[in-house]
């Protein structure tokens, strides 16, 4: 068995350069070493799935990409993350503008307690992305259409509250809201972990469609979900990224025994 800090990198098989490059990132929560020399690339128009046992660093690594740890007390990070070639921790990087490049979708749907329209319009208003009411309305419609929700809510955009939708609809609304900043990357932390199988299938279909215009990084505990939707899979174990590669290769012939045992359900 390989040392857990020595990651196995299979070829990414991508023609375009990566949009994000993570290089030997370590993270500590106080004295707890939560990420250990994590390195990987994220390419345009790909879905990258993070898998591994609970508490192994998947969500921690996800939050590094859009600097969500900035205000977490006691966190220390070393290593480098580059986006479009620029160090995201560089002195010339404005954190709010950096975060605008990302859409975030959490495990539990968390729509704002306001109308469907206002949920999606919030980011565009906040960042001044539209020039007029007509532009804003068109932007909201586009986001809802891309989240496969428009036809279900179009007749009552200003009347129904986001919190009054079904669980699956709420999660698609949160995805529409995440699209509101016109992000380059969607970060999804177990986005189907609290919704039913039918709603899960719609979210998975949606992710495959959104991949045409965005990179997607998803944390998932479902091995079948990772296999259905991911272009590549990254396996985390005790804070280390053990192995990363094309999905079928990772499922059919991983090189590290821990990956094979986890996928087979022997632990986790």
N, C-alpha and C positions, 0 to 999 in steps of 0.2 A: 504494500500500500504506500502511495506517495505521501510525503509530508503535506499537511493540509494547507500550507501557505504557498505551495508550488502549483499554480493553476495549470490545468491542461487546456490549451486553447486549440480548438479545431479551426480550420480555415473558415472565414466568414462567407466566402464565395459571393462577394459583392463587388460590383464594378465601380460604384461611386465611393468617394472618400467618406469616412464617418462624420456624422454631425456632432457626436460627443465622443471624447476620448478620456477614459478614466485610467489614471496611472498610479499604481501603488498607494491607494488611499487607505489610510488608517484612521479610525475614529475611536475616541474614548468618551464614555460617560463617567466622569470622575476617574476612578481607578479601574473601571471596567473597560476592557479592550474589546469593543463591539464589532469593529471591522478590521481585518488584518490583511494588509497588502493587496487590496482588491483592484484588479485591472480588467477593463473590458471596453469595447467600442460599441456604439450604437449607430446604425446606418439609416439613411433616409428610407422611408417606406418599408420598414420592417417592424414586426412584432417580436419583442424580446421578452421571454417569460422568466421570472425569477422563481425557482422552486427550492424546497428544502424544508427541514423540520422547523417547527415553531421556535422563535427566538434565535434564529441563526444569522440574522443580519439583513434579510431581504428588504424589509420596509425601511430600515436604517439607510441602506444603500440607495434606495429609491429617493429618499428625502434629501440625500446629498446633491442630487442632480439639479434641483431648483432652489438649493440653499435654504431648505426649511429648518435646518438646525441652527441657523444664525442666532436665534433668540433663546435657544435652549441652554439653560444654565449648566455649567460644568462640562460642556462639550469641547473637545479639542480634536482638530482634524489636521492630518498631514497628507502629503501627496498632492497630485494635481488633477483637476478636471478641466478639460478644454471643451468649449462649444464653439463650433465654426472657427477653430484655431486659437481662440482667446481664452486665457486662464479665467475661469469664472470667479476666482477670488482676487483678481487683479484690482489695483487701486482705481482703475478707470471704469470698473463695472458698477453700475447702479443696481443694487439688489432688486428693487421693485421692477425695474425694466427687464432684468434677467428673468424674474419669475413670470413675467408676462409671456415669455416664450413657451410656457408650460401650461397645460390644463391638468387639473388634479381631480381625480374621482376616488372617493373613499369607499370603504366596504359597505357602510350603512348609508342609504340615501339621505342626504341632508339638505333638501331644498329650503330656501328662505320662506318664512311665513308670510308670503305676499303672492301676488298673482303670477301666473305662468309667464306673462310678458315681462314683468319686472324682474323675475329671476334671471332671465336670459339677457335682458337689457342692462343689467347692473354693471358688468365689466366694460361694456362699450361706453357707457356714460362715465364711469370712473376714469377711464383712460382717454376719453375724447376721440374714440375711433370712428364716430360718425358725425356728419356735418349738419344733418337736419333730422326732423322727426320722420320724414319719409325714408331717409337712409337708415335710421335706427330700426324702423318697422321692417324694412327689407332685410336687415342684418339678423333680427330676431327670427324672422321667417326662415332664412337660410340655415341658421343654427338648428332650429327645430326640425326642419326637413332632413338635415344631415344626421340628426339624432333619431330619425324615423318616428317622430312624435307629432309632427305638424297636423296630419289628418285627424288625429284623435283630440286635439285641443284647439284647433283653429277657430271654432265657432264661439269660444268663450275665453279668449286669451286674457281679457282684462277683468273677468269675473271669477273664474275658478282659481283657487289657491294651489300652489305647488304641493302643499302638504295634504291636499284633498285627493290627490291622484293615488292610483294603486302603487304598490312597492316597485314594480317593474317600470311603470311610467315615471315615478319619481327618480329612479336611477337614470333613465334616459333624459329626463329634464336636467339632472345634474351634469350629464355629458354635454347637453346643449349649452348649459351655462359655462362649462369648461371650454367649449369652442368659442365662447364669446370674445376672448382676447385674441383670436386668430393665432393660436399657438403653433409652434413647430413640432412639439412633442406632447403626447398625452401620457400622464403617469397615473396608473390605476392600481390601487392597493386593495386587492381582493374585491373587485367591483361586483361580483355576483355572489359574494359570500352570504348575503342575507335576503336573497330573493328566490322565487320558486323556479323549477326547471324550465318552464315555458318562457318566463322572463329572461332567464339565463341564456337560452338559445337566441333570443332576440338581441341581447347585448353582445353575444359572440358574433352574430351576423353583422352587427353594427361595427364592431372593431375591425373586422375584415374589410368592410367598406371604407372606414376612416383611414386605414393603412395607405390608401391611394394618395393621400395628401399629408399624412402625419407619420412620424415614428411613434410607436406605442411601446411602453414598458409596463408590464403587468406582473404584479405579485399574485400568485395563485397557489392554493393548496390542492387543487384538482389536477391530477396528472392527466386525466382525459381532456380537460380543457386546454392544458398546455399543448398537448399533442394535436388537438383539433385546430388551434388558431395560431400557434407561435411559429415563426420562421427559425428562431434559435431559442435555446434553453440554457439558462445559467443555474448551476446547482451550488447553493450555499450550505456550509456546514461549520458551526461554531465560529461564525464571523468571517470565515474565509470563503472565497469563490474557488471551489474545488475544480470544476470543469465547466466549459462553455462550448457550445457547438450547434450545428444544425439539428433540428428537432428529431428527425428520424434516426440520425446517428446516435444521439444521446439516449434515445429510448431503446434502440436495437442493439447497440454495441458500445456502451460507455466504457472508457478505459479505467476509471476509478471504481473500485468495488463498492464504495459507499453510495455512488449514484445508482448502480444497479440494484443494491439492496433497498434503497429508499423508494425507487420506482416500483419495485416488487412488493412494497408494503411491509417490509421486514422491520421497519422502525419509522418514527416520525410523528 
